[in-house]
Amino acid sequence: MNRTGNLGASFMLLALVLCAPLQACADGRNRSAAGMTTAPSKVNGSGVTVQYRVDPLPQAGQATSIVLSFDGITDPAGATVQLRSDAGLKLGSAATTRTLPAGEVSNWTVEVVPAAQGIGYLHVFTTQNGTTSSISIPVQVGKAPPSMPSMGELKAGPGTEKILSMPVK
């Protein structure tokens, strides 16, 4: 192959290597290889990257696993993580606080028990270098409710006019 052909092949290979990561996130979701969801983070947050995965199809009254992964711990003293749940979830484990070592990826599988149908949240607080960040992990039991409750019933009025009939409190 001539010199121009080698150069063209090199550029094509470089383009493929650089564009491959863009294709992995083409749907707009931030996921890793193991089906984990990367929690959004703020620039001025703790700096700890949190990824999570909730077992599919949680059931009310039955334990559900949430796998947590923590990375980006740069403080030589490490970081801490604290878990809290809202009224819709009960934490199954006795330990709700853990220390994360610097320079390592740490994993923690947590059991939660949803109380009833609906949505409950596991709140994860990470602290590093004196700065705390928080995320809330949703645990959905049953069908998701409609995003907006119905405000009333649309009825046909005189002619082609539509009337929105709403209950009065």
Secondary structure by P-SEA (a helix, b strand, c coil): ccaaaaaaaaaaaaaaaaaaaaaaaccccccccccccccccccccccbbbbbcccccccccbbbbbbbbbcccccccbbbbbbbbcccccccccccbbbbbccbbbbbbbbbbbcccbbbbbbbbbbcccbbbbbbbbbbcccccccccccbbbbbccccccccccccc
